[in-house]
Amino acid sequence: MSKQVVIIGGGIIGLCSAYYLQKEGHQVSIVDQSNLDAGASYVNAGYLSPSHIVPLSAPGVMKKGLKWMFDSSSPLYIKPRLERDFLKWTWAFNKSCNANHVSKAIPAIKSITLLSQDLYDDIKQEEGFSFHYEKKGLLMLCQTEKMLDEEIKMADLARQEGLEARAIGLDELSRIEPNATMSVKGATYYQCDSHTTPSEFMEEMKAHLRAVGVQFYKNETVKDLEILDGEIVSIITDKQNLKADEFVLAAGSWSYLLSKKLGLKLLLQAGKGYRINTTRVTNISVPAILAEAKVAVTPMNGFTRFAGTMEIAGINHDINTARVEAIAKAATQYYPEIILSSEEKRKAASGLRPVSPDGLPYIGKSSKCKNITIATGHAMMGWSMATATGKLVQEIINSKKTSLPIDVFSPDRTF
């Protein structure tokens, strides 16, 4: 049965949800507070990464976070704040940093990322999309023996999970990446990964959705929800009231603000990431993560992107120049012939990623409200999980058996 569905949020998760819902015959509208041309969906590293099977909340991460708290250029920077929501999130994050949680999370992350990869393939083929999409794998480049040992263990873990991953020596590294000069001790290689140019997918998907009748309301902020008998009747924006049968909350880092109006109070923090682009020739042809620096490097269509850092400092778009400099410095440390210019650094952009305390997204219905489906909290894995999340949202709204188990993603889960 066709339903009116309003999606709050026009990032990658909102667009993919709209894509699958429209295919099932629903009348879909997307409302977003931005101009639909900036944010995390446009500045990310573009990875489709089944390799990233370990959640952000892993043993030892909180300890590192506390150590890095006073260094604004560190890979993970948690700005201390006396805010109730932040303190509750921090407590839950700390509770989640254990081996038992990691072992439960790995199969869930692997399933949703592998499904997503297949669905990107399907969309490209079915719709005749031309967005840049390559399957060259992902390198983890290490400058110290200690990090190389850690990454080899991680690759072994991924291989045990059935993913194509292995340690490689410098000779093989130079065959995989023959033209870029690298200063590294060794690497691991995940052949299971692929990469895209995010803006190309976003533009093509928006054009497709408009062509098939999806309505877009941009530069429009949701101010309130009209709720009756446990159901949302309409959302109230700064411009209009939008009525629907079903609603999808895919507003990224802003989702927790609206969830409070439902009495749900999702634990979410905005994790800011940065990117620097260069159109100069870098000779990099294979995506890589600079393991010690936690910087992602992606050869995109017409430029190379250096992206990274996780800055948990509330909702703001301020550019922290220390963090931009840290990314640029890492680029030169690992690729000595690459020096990012002052102009390239000046044009750095940031995006906010919604981070749950346990490193897993929120996908599903909440007992607090019958007709809203939550789809947020993907942290750094939004791009890798987007198509599968959109498909799951459609299945949930259609009351169909989901393509994979979603209990672990429940918005009502406790920490």
ROPA-398889 format. One record per residue (C-alpha): x negated, y, z; residue in one letter. Coordinates in steps of 0.2 Angstrom, whole numbers, always signed. Layout:
N
<tinu px="X" py="Y" pz="Z" res="A"/>
...
END
This chain:
415
<tinu px="+0" py="+0" pz="+0" res="M"/>
<tinu px="-7" py="+17" pz="-5" res="S"/>
<tinu px="-11" py="+29" pz="+9" res="K"/>
<tinu px="-16" py="+47" pz="+11" res="Q"/>
<tinu px="-33" py="+47" pz="+19" res="V"/>
<tinu px="-43" py="+62" pz="+25" res="V"/>
<tinu px="-62" py="+60" pz="+27" res="I"/>
<tinu px="-70" py="+72" pz="+39" res="I"/>
<tinu px="-88" py="+74" pz="+32" res="G"/>
<tinu px="-95" py="+75" pz="+14" res="G"/>
<tinu px="-112" py="+67" pz="+17" res="G"/>
<tinu px="-117" py="+50" pz="+10" res="I"/>
<tinu px="-106" py="+40" pz="+22" res="I"/>
<tinu px="-91" py="+51" pz="+18" res="G"/>
<tinu px="-93" py="+49" pz="-1" res="L"/>
<tinu px="-96" py="+31" pz="-1" res="C"/>
<tinu px="-80" py="+29" pz="+10" res="S"/>
<tinu px="-71" py="+39" pz="-2" res="A"/>
<tinu px="-77" py="+29" pz="-17" res="Y"/>
<tinu px="-71" py="+12" pz="-10" res="Y"/>
<tinu px="-55" py="+19" pz="-3" res="L"/>
<tinu px="-50" py="+27" pz="-20" res="Q"/>
<tinu px="-54" py="+11" pz="-29" res="K"/>
<tinu px="-41" py="+3" pz="-18" res="E"/>
<tinu px="-28" py="+15" pz="-24" res="G"/>
<tinu px="-28" py="+27" pz="-9" res="H"/>
<tinu px="-26" py="+46" pz="-11" res="Q"/>
<tinu px="-42" py="+53" pz="-3" res="V"/>
<tinu px="-47" py="+70" pz="+2" res="S"/>
<tinu px="-64" py="+75" pz="+9" res="I"/>
<tinu px="-66" py="+90" pz="+21" res="V"/>
<tinu px="-84" py="+97" pz="+25" res="D"/>
<tinu px="-90" py="+112" pz="+34" res="Q"/>
<tinu px="-104" py="+114" pz="+22" res="S"/>
<tinu px="-106" py="+118" pz="+3" res="N"/>
<tinu px="-109" py="+100" pz="+0" res="L"/>
<tinu px="-127" py="+103" pz="-6" res="D"/>
<tinu px="-138" py="+102" pz="+9" res="A"/>
<tinu px="-142" py="+92" pz="+25" res="G"/>
<tinu px="-148" py="+74" pz="+29" res="A"/>
<tinu px="-140" py="+66" pz="+14" res="S"/>
<tinu px="-151" py="+77" pz="+3" res="Y"/>
<tinu px="-167" py="+79" pz="+12" res="V"/>
<tinu px="-170" py="+60" pz="+17" res="N"/>
<tinu px="-183" py="+49" pz="+11" res="A"/>
<tinu px="-171" py="+39" pz="-1" res="G"/>
<tinu px="-176" py="+22" pz="+6" res="Y"/>
<tinu px="-165" py="+7" pz="+5" res="L"/>
<tinu px="-174" py="-2" pz="+18" res="S"/>
<tinu px="-169" py="-20" pz="+24" res="P"/>
<tinu px="-187" py="-19" pz="+31" res="S"/>
<tinu px="-182" py="-8" pz="+45" res="H"/>
<tinu px="-174" py="-22" pz="+55" res="I"/>
<tinu px="-179" py="-16" pz="+73" res="V"/>
<tinu px="-168" py="-2" pz="+80" res="P"/>
<tinu px="-175" py="+15" pz="+86" res="L"/>
<tinu px="-171" py="+9" pz="+104" res="S"/>
<tinu px="-185" py="-4" pz="+105" res="A"/>
<tinu px="-196" py="-8" pz="+120" res="P"/>
<tinu px="-209" py="+5" pz="+124" res="G"/>
<tinu px="-200" py="+19" pz="+114" res="V"/>
<tinu px="-193" py="+29" pz="+129" res="M"/>
<tinu px="-211" py="+28" pz="+137" res="K"/>
<tinu px="-218" py="+35" pz="+121" res="K"/>
<tinu px="-204" py="+48" pz="+120" res="G"/>
<tinu px="-208" py="+54" pz="+138" res="L"/>
<tinu px="-227" py="+55" pz="+133" res="K"/>
<tinu px="-223" py="+65" pz="+118" res="W"/>
<tinu px="-210" py="+76" pz="+126" res="M"/>
<tinu px="-222" py="+90" pz="+128" res="F"/>
<tinu px="-230" py="+89" pz="+111" res="D"/>
<tinu px="-218" py="+98" pz="+98" res="S"/>
<tinu px="-228" py="+90" pz="+84" res="S"/>
<tinu px="-226" py="+72" pz="+89" res="S"/>
<tinu px="-217" py="+59" pz="+78" res="P"/>
<tinu px="-203" py="+58" pz="+91" res="L"/>
<tinu px="-199" py="+74" pz="+101" res="Y"/>
<tinu px="-185" py="+74" pz="+114" res="I"/>
<tinu px="-183" py="+91" pz="+120" res="K"/>
<tinu px="-178" py="+91" pz="+138" res="P"/>
<tinu px="-161" py="+99" pz="+142" res="R"/>
<tinu px="-149" py="+100" pz="+157" res="L"/>
<tinu px="-134" py="+95" pz="+147" res="E"/>
<tinu px="-122" py="+82" pz="+152" res="R"/>
<tinu px="-120" py="+74" pz="+135" res="D"/>
<tinu px="-139" py="+74" pz="+132" res="F"/>
<tinu px="-142" py="+66" pz="+149" res="L"/>
<tinu px="-129" py="+53" pz="+147" res="K"/>
<tinu px="-136" py="+49" pz="+130" res="W"/>
<tinu px="-154" py="+48" pz="+137" res="T"/>
<tinu px="-148" py="+36" pz="+151" res="W"/>
<tinu px="-140" py="+25" pz="+138" res="A"/>
<tinu px="-155" py="+25" pz="+126" res="F"/>
<tinu px="-166" py="+20" pz="+140" res="N"/>
<tinu px="-155" py="+6" pz="+144" res="K"/>
<tinu px="-155" py="+0" pz="+126" res="S"/>
<tinu px="-174" py="-1" pz="+125" res="C"/>
<tinu px="-176" py="-19" pz="+129" res="N"/>
<tinu px="-180" py="-35" pz="+119" res="A"/>
<tinu px="-163" py="-43" pz="+122" res="N"/>
<tinu px="-154" py="-28" pz="+113" res="H"/>
<tinu px="-167" py="-29" pz="+99" res="V"/>
<tinu px="-164" py="-48" pz="+96" res="S"/>
<tinu px="-145" py="-44" pz="+94" res="K"/>
<tinu px="-148" py="-29" pz="+83" res="A"/>
<tinu px="-159" py="-37" pz="+70" res="I"/>
<tinu px="-147" py="-48" pz="+62" res="P"/>
<tinu px="-134" py="-34" pz="+61" res="A"/>
<tinu px="-146" py="-22" pz="+54" res="I"/>
<tinu px="-152" py="-35" pz="+41" res="K"/>
<tinu px="-134" py="-39" pz="+36" res="S"/>
<tinu px="-128" py="-21" pz="+33" res="I"/>
<tinu px="-144" py="-16" pz="+24" res="T"/>
<tinu px="-144" py="-31" pz="+12" res="L"/>
<tinu px="-126" py="-28" pz="+8" res="L"/>
<tinu px="-129" py="-10" pz="+5" res="S"/>
<tinu px="-143" py="-13" pz="-7" res="Q"/>
<tinu px="-132" py="-25" pz="-17" res="D"/>
<tinu px="-118" py="-12" pz="-17" res="L"/>
<tinu px="-129" py="+1" pz="-24" res="Y"/>
<tinu px="-133" py="-11" pz="-38" res="D"/>
<tinu px="-115" py="-14" pz="-41" res="D"/>
<tinu px="-110" py="+5" pz="-41" res="I"/>
<tinu px="-124" py="+9" pz="-53" res="K"/>
<tinu px="-119" py="-5" pz="-65" res="Q"/>
<tinu px="-100" py="-3" pz="-64" res="E"/>
<tinu px="-99" py="+16" pz="-65" res="E"/>
<tinu px="-114" py="+18" pz="-78" res="G"/>
<tinu px="-122" py="+30" pz="-66" res="F"/>
<tinu px="-140" py="+35" pz="-71" res="S"/>
<tinu px="-147" py="+41" pz="-54" res="F"/>
<tinu px="-165" py="+37" pz="-51" res="H"/>
<tinu px="-167" py="+20" pz="-42" res="Y"/>
<tinu px="-183" py="+9" pz="-42" res="E"/>
<tinu px="-187" py="-8" pz="-34" res="K"/>
<tinu px="-205" py="-6" pz="-30" res="K"/>
<tinu px="-205" py="-11" pz="-12" res="G"/>
<tinu px="-212" py="-1" pz="+3" res="L"/>
<tinu px="-230" py="+0" pz="+10" res="L"/>
<tinu px="-234" py="+2" pz="+28" res="M"/>
<tinu px="-251" py="+11" pz="+28" res="L"/>
<tinu px="-262" py="+9" pz="+44" res="C"/>
<tinu px="-278" py="+19" pz="+49" res="Q"/>
<tinu px="-282" py="+9" pz="+65" res="T"/>
<tinu px="-284" py="-9" pz="+68" res="E"/>
<tinu px="-272" py="-8" pz="+83" res="K"/>
<tinu px="-258" py="-1" pz="+72" res="M"/>
<tinu px="-262" py="-14" pz="+58" res="L"/>
<tinu px="-260" py="-28" pz="+71" res="D"/>
<tinu px="-243" py="-21" pz="+76" res="E"/>
<tinu px="-237" py="-19" pz="+58" res="E"/>
<tinu px="-243" py="-37" pz="+54" res="I"/>
<tinu px="-232" py="-44" pz="+69" res="K"/>
<tinu px="-218" py="-33" pz="+62" res="M"/>
<tinu px="-220" py="-40" pz="+44" res="A"/>
<tinu px="-221" py="-58" pz="+52" res="D"/>
<tinu px="-204" py="-55" pz="+61" res="L"/>
<tinu px="-196" py="-48" pz="+45" res="A"/>
<tinu px="-202" py="-64" pz="+35" res="R"/>
<tinu px="-195" py="-75" pz="+49" res="Q"/>
<tinu px="-178" py="-66" pz="+45" res="E"/>
<tinu px="-180" py="-71" pz="+27" res="G"/>
<tinu px="-186" py="-54" pz="+20" res="L"/>
<tinu px="-201" py="-53" pz="+8" res="E"/>
<tinu px="-215" py="-45" pz="+18" res="A"/>
<tinu px="-233" py="-49" pz="+21" res="R"/>
<tinu px="-250" py="-41" pz="+26" res="A"/>
<tinu px="-261" py="-36" pz="+11" res="I"/>
<tinu px="-279" py="-32" pz="+10" res="G"/>
<tinu px="-287" py="-16" pz="+3" res="L"/>
<tinu px="-290" py="-25" pz="-14" res="D"/>
<tinu px="-272" py="-30" pz="-16" res="E"/>
<tinu px="-267" py="-12" pz="-10" res="L"/>
<tinu px="-277" py="-4" pz="-24" res="S"/>
<tinu px="-268" py="-16" pz="-37" res="R"/>
<tinu px="-251" py="-11" pz="-30" res="I"/>
<tinu px="-255" py="+8" pz="-29" res="E"/>
<tinu px="-270" py="+9" pz="-42" res="P"/>
<tinu px="-271" py="+28" pz="-45" res="N"/>
<tinu px="-269" py="+36" pz="-27" res="A"/>
<tinu px="-284" py="+38" pz="-16" res="T"/>
<tinu px="-280" py="+32" pz="+2" res="M"/>
<tinu px="-289" py="+32" pz="+18" res="S"/>
<tinu px="-283" py="+17" pz="+27" res="V"/>
<tinu px="-289" py="+1" pz="+36" res="K"/>
<tinu px="-275" py="-10" pz="+28" res="G"/>
<tinu px="-257" py="-12" pz="+25" res="A"/>
<tinu px="-241" py="-22" pz="+25" res="T"/>
<tinu px="-230" py="-23" pz="+10" res="Y"/>
<tinu px="-211" py="-26" pz="+10" res="Y"/>
<tinu px="-206" py="-31" pz="-7" res="Q"/>
<tinu px="-188" py="-32" pz="-1" res="C"/>
<tinu px="-186" py="-12" pz="-1" res="D"/>
<tinu px="-181" py="+0" pz="-15" res="S"/>
<tinu px="-180" py="+19" pz="-16" res="H"/>
<tinu px="-169" py="+33" pz="-25" res="T"/>
<tinu px="-169" py="+51" pz="-27" res="T"/>
<tinu px="-155" py="+56" pz="-15" res="P"/>
<tinu px="-149" py="+72" pz="-23" res="S"/>
<tinu px="-146" py="+63" pz="-40" res="E"/>
<tinu px="-135" py="+50" pz="-32" res="F"/>
<tinu px="-125" py="+63" pz="-22" res="M"/>
<tinu px="-122" py="+74" pz="-37" res="E"/>
<tinu px="-117" py="+59" pz="-48" res="E"/>
<tinu px="-105" py="+52" pz="-34" res="M"/>
<tinu px="-97" py="+69" pz="-31" res="K"/>
<tinu px="-94" py="+71" pz="-50" res="A"/>
<tinu px="-87" py="+54" pz="-51" res="H"/>
<tinu px="-75" py="+56" pz="-36" res="L"/>
<tinu px="-69" py="+73" pz="-43" res="R"/>
<tinu px="-65" py="+64" pz="-60" res="A"/>
<tinu px="-55" py="+50" pz="-52" res="V"/>
<tinu px="-44" py="+63" pz="-41" res="G"/>
<tinu px="-53" py="+64" pz="-25" res="V"/>
<tinu px="-49" py="+81" pz="-17" res="Q"/>
<tinu px="-64" py="+91" pz="-10" res="F"/>
<tinu px="-62" py="+105" pz="+3" res="Y"/>
<tinu px="-79" py="+112" pz="+6" res="K"/>
<tinu px="-85" py="+126" pz="+18" res="N"/>
<tinu px="-70" py="+122" pz="+29" res="E"/>
<tinu px="-73" py="+118" pz="+47" res="T"/>
<tinu px="-61" py="+106" pz="+57" res="V"/>
<tinu px="-56" py="+115" pz="+73" res="K"/>
<tinu px="-43" py="+104" pz="+81" res="D"/>
<tinu px="-33" py="+88" pz="+79" res="L"/>
<tinu px="-14" py="+86" pz="+80" res="E"/>
<tinu px="-11" py="+70" pz="+90" res="I"/>
<tinu px="+6" py="+62" pz="+93" res="L"/>
<tinu px="+9" py="+45" pz="+102" res="D"/>
<tinu px="-10" py="+40" pz="+100" res="G"/>
<tinu px="-10" py="+44" pz="+82" res="E"/>
<tinu px="-17" py="+59" pz="+72" res="I"/>
<tinu px="-4" py="+68" pz="+63" res="V"/>
<tinu px="-15" py="+81" pz="+55" res="S"/>
<tinu px="-32" py="+90" pz="+56" res="I"/>
<tinu px="-32" py="+109" pz="+58" res="I"/>
<tinu px="-46" py="+117" pz="+49" res="T"/>
<tinu px="-50" py="+136" pz="+49" res="D"/>
<tinu px="-41" py="+137" pz="+32" res="K"/>
<tinu px="-26" py="+124" pz="+33" res="Q"/>
<tinu px="-18" py="+109" pz="+41" res="N"/>
<tinu px="-21" py="+93" pz="+32" res="L"/>
<tinu px="-9" py="+78" pz="+35" res="K"/>
<tinu px="-13" py="+60" pz="+31" res="A"/>
<tinu px="-9" py="+42" pz="+36" res="D"/>
<tinu px="-27" py="+38" pz="+40" res="E"/>
<tinu px="-42" py="+48" pz="+44" res="F"/>
<tinu px="-61" py="+44" pz="+43" res="V"/>
<tinu px="-73" py="+52" pz="+55" res="L"/>
<tinu px="-90" py="+53" pz="+45" res="A"/>
<tinu px="-96" py="+70" pz="+51" res="A"/>
<tinu px="-113" py="+65" pz="+56" res="G"/>
<tinu px="-121" py="+74" pz="+71" res="S"/>
<tinu px="-105" py="+84" pz="+73" res="W"/>
<tinu px="-94" py="+68" pz="+75" res="S"/>
<tinu px="-96" py="+68" pz="+94" res="Y"/>
<tinu px="-88" py="+85" pz="+95" res="L"/>
<tinu px="-72" py="+79" pz="+87" res="L"/>
<tinu px="-72" py="+62" pz="+96" res="S"/>
<tinu px="-70" py="+72" pz="+112" res="K"/>
<tinu px="-53" py="+78" pz="+106" res="K"/>
<tinu px="-48" py="+59" pz="+105" res="L"/>
<tinu px="-55" py="+56" pz="+123" res="G"/>
<tinu px="-67" py="+45" pz="+114" res="L"/>
<tinu px="-83" py="+54" pz="+118" res="K"/>
<tinu px="-95" py="+46" pz="+107" res="L"/>
<tinu px="-113" py="+46" pz="+113" res="L"/>
<tinu px="-123" py="+54" pz="+99" res="L"/>
<tinu px="-137" py="+66" pz="+97" res="Q"/>
<tinu px="-143" py="+76" pz="+82" res="A"/>
<tinu px="-160" py="+69" pz="+76" res="G"/>
<tinu px="-168" py="+82" pz="+65" res="K"/>
<tinu px="-180" py="+77" pz="+51" res="G"/>
<tinu px="-190" py="+87" pz="+39" res="Y"/>
<tinu px="-196" py="+85" pz="+21" res="R"/>
<tinu px="-209" py="+94" pz="+10" res="I"/>
<tinu px="-208" py="+91" pz="-9" res="N"/>
<tinu px="-222" py="+94" pz="-21" res="T"/>
<tinu px="-220" py="+94" pz="-40" res="T"/>
<tinu px="-239" py="+92" pz="-42" res="R"/>
<tinu px="-246" py="+76" pz="-48" res="V"/>
<tinu px="-250" py="+65" pz="-33" res="T"/>
<tinu px="-253" py="+48" pz="-42" res="N"/>
<tinu px="-242" py="+40" pz="-29" res="I"/>
<tinu px="-230" py="+27" pz="-37" res="S"/>
<tinu px="-225" py="+16" pz="-22" res="V"/>
<tinu px="-216" py="+22" pz="-7" res="P"/>
<tinu px="-226" py="+21" pz="+9" res="A"/>
<tinu px="-224" py="+25" pz="+28" res="I"/>
<tinu px="-239" py="+32" pz="+36" res="L"/>
<tinu px="-238" py="+21" pz="+51" res="A"/>
<tinu px="-247" py="+31" pz="+65" res="E"/>
<tinu px="-240" py="+47" pz="+59" res="A"/>
<tinu px="-222" py="+40" pz="+56" res="K"/>
<tinu px="-221" py="+50" pz="+39" res="V"/>
<tinu px="-212" py="+43" pz="+24" res="A"/>
<tinu px="-219" py="+46" pz="+7" res="V"/>
<tinu px="-207" py="+44" pz="-8" res="T"/>
<tinu px="-211" py="+46" pz="-27" res="P"/>
<tinu px="-195" py="+53" pz="-33" res="M"/>
<tinu px="-189" py="+59" pz="-50" res="N"/>
<tinu px="-201" py="+73" pz="-54" res="G"/>
<tinu px="-208" py="+76" pz="-37" res="F"/>
<tinu px="-216" py="+67" pz="-22" res="T"/>
<tinu px="-207" py="+69" pz="-5" res="R"/>
<tinu px="-216" py="+69" pz="+12" res="F"/>
<tinu px="-202" py="+66" pz="+26" res="A"/>
<tinu px="-202" py="+62" pz="+44" res="G"/>
<tinu px="-201" py="+66" pz="+62" res="T"/>
<tinu px="-187" py="+63" pz="+74" res="M"/>
<tinu px="-183" py="+79" pz="+84" res="E"/>
<tinu px="-169" py="+77" pz="+97" res="I"/>
<tinu px="-166" py="+95" pz="+102" res="A"/>
<tinu px="-147" py="+98" pz="+99" res="G"/>
<tinu px="-138" py="+104" pz="+84" res="I"/>
<tinu px="-148" py="+118" pz="+75" res="N"/>
<tinu px="-156" py="+120" pz="+58" res="H"/>
<tinu px="-172" py="+129" pz="+65" res="D"/>
<tinu px="-188" py="+124" pz="+56" res="I"/>
<tinu px="-201" py="+120" pz="+68" res="N"/>
<tinu px="-217" py="+124" pz="+59" res="T"/>
<tinu px="-228" py="+113" pz="+70" res="A"/>
<tinu px="-218" py="+98" pz="+64" res="R"/>
<tinu px="-219" py="+103" pz="+46" res="V"/>
<tinu px="-238" py="+106" pz="+48" res="E"/>
<tinu px="-239" py="+88" pz="+56" res="A"/>
<tinu px="-231" py="+80" pz="+41" res="I"/>
<tinu px="-243" py="+90" pz="+29" res="A"/>
<tinu px="-258" py="+85" pz="+39" res="K"/>
<tinu px="-253" py="+67" pz="+39" res="A"/>
<tinu px="-252" py="+68" pz="+20" res="A"/>
<tinu px="-270" py="+73" pz="+18" res="T"/>
<tinu px="-276" py="+61" pz="+32" res="Q"/>
<tinu px="-269" py="+46" pz="+22" res="Y"/>
<tinu px="-271" py="+53" pz="+5" res="Y"/>
<tinu px="-287" py="+64" pz="+5" res="P"/>
<tinu px="-284" py="+71" pz="-12" res="E"/>
<tinu px="-267" py="+78" pz="-8" res="I"/>
<tinu px="-267" py="+95" pz="+1" res="I"/>
<tinu px="-249" py="+102" pz="+2" res="L"/>
<tinu px="-249" py="+121" pz="-1" res="S"/>
<tinu px="-243" py="+135" pz="+10" res="S"/>
<tinu px="-228" py="+138" pz="-2" res="E"/>
<tinu px="-223" py="+120" pz="-2" res="E"/>
<tinu px="-223" py="+120" pz="+17" res="K"/>
<tinu px="-214" py="+136" pz="+17" res="R"/>
<tinu px="-200" py="+128" pz="+7" res="K"/>
<tinu px="-198" py="+113" pz="+19" res="A"/>
<tinu px="-180" py="+109" pz="+23" res="A"/>
<tinu px="-172" py="+99" pz="+38" res="S"/>
<tinu px="-157" py="+88" pz="+40" res="G"/>
<tinu px="-148" py="+82" pz="+56" res="L"/>
<tinu px="-146" py="+63" pz="+58" res="R"/>
<tinu px="-133" py="+56" pz="+70" res="P"/>
<tinu px="-142" py="+45" pz="+83" res="V"/>
<tinu px="-133" py="+33" pz="+94" res="S"/>
<tinu px="-141" py="+27" pz="+110" res="P"/>
<tinu px="-144" py="+9" pz="+104" res="D"/>
<tinu px="-150" py="+13" pz="+86" res="G"/>
<tinu px="-134" py="+5" pz="+78" res="L"/>
<tinu px="-120" py="+15" pz="+69" res="P"/>
<tinu px="-103" py="+17" pz="+75" res="Y"/>
<tinu px="-91" py="+9" pz="+63" res="I"/>
<tinu px="-73" py="+4" pz="+66" res="G"/>
<tinu px="-57" py="+9" pz="+75" res="K"/>
<tinu px="-56" py="+15" pz="+93" res="S"/>
<tinu px="-43" py="+10" pz="+105" res="S"/>
<tinu px="-41" py="+28" pz="+109" res="K"/>
<tinu px="-33" py="+32" pz="+92" res="C"/>
<tinu px="-24" py="+20" pz="+80" res="K"/>
<tinu px="-27" py="+29" pz="+63" res="N"/>
<tinu px="-45" py="+35" pz="+64" res="I"/>
<tinu px="-60" py="+25" pz="+58" res="T"/>
<tinu px="-76" py="+30" pz="+64" res="I"/>
<tinu px="-92" py="+29" pz="+53" res="A"/>
<tinu px="-107" py="+38" pz="+60" res="T"/>
<tinu px="-122" py="+36" pz="+71" res="G"/>
<tinu px="-133" py="+29" pz="+57" res="H"/>
<tinu px="-149" py="+39" pz="+63" res="A"/>
<tinu px="-163" py="+36" pz="+50" res="M"/>
<tinu px="-154" py="+22" pz="+42" res="M"/>
<tinu px="-139" py="+32" pz="+34" res="G"/>
<tinu px="-145" py="+30" pz="+16" res="W"/>
<tinu px="-149" py="+12" pz="+19" res="S"/>
<tinu px="-132" py="+8" pz="+26" res="M"/>
<tinu px="-121" py="+20" pz="+17" res="A"/>
<tinu px="-113" py="+9" pz="+3" res="T"/>
<tinu px="-109" py="-5" pz="+15" res="A"/>
<tinu px="-102" py="+7" pz="+28" res="T"/>
<tinu px="-91" py="+14" pz="+15" res="G"/>
<tinu px="-85" py="-4" pz="+10" res="K"/>
<tinu px="-82" py="-8" pz="+28" res="L"/>
<tinu px="-72" py="+8" pz="+31" res="V"/>
<tinu px="-61" py="+3" pz="+16" res="Q"/>
<tinu px="-58" py="-15" pz="+23" res="E"/>
<tinu px="-54" py="-9" pz="+40" res="I"/>
<tinu px="-41" py="+4" pz="+33" res="I"/>
<tinu px="-34" py="-10" pz="+22" res="N"/>
<tinu px="-33" py="-22" pz="+37" res="S"/>
<tinu px="-44" py="-34" pz="+27" res="K"/>
<tinu px="-57" py="-47" pz="+34" res="K"/>
<tinu px="-73" py="-37" pz="+34" res="T"/>
<tinu px="-88" py="-41" pz="+23" res="S"/>
<tinu px="-98" py="-44" pz="+39" res="L"/>
<tinu px="-95" py="-45" pz="+57" res="P"/>
<tinu px="-93" py="-27" pz="+65" res="I"/>
<tinu px="-91" py="-30" pz="+84" res="D"/>
<tinu px="-109" py="-24" pz="+87" res="V"/>
<tinu px="-104" py="-8" pz="+78" res="F"/>
<tinu px="-89" py="-4" pz="+89" res="S"/>
<tinu px="-86" py="+14" pz="+94" res="P"/>
<tinu px="-79" py="+8" pz="+110" res="D"/>
<tinu px="-95" py="-1" pz="+115" res="R"/>
<tinu px="-103" py="+3" pz="+132" res="T"/>
<tinu px="-122" py="+4" pz="+136" res="F"/>
END
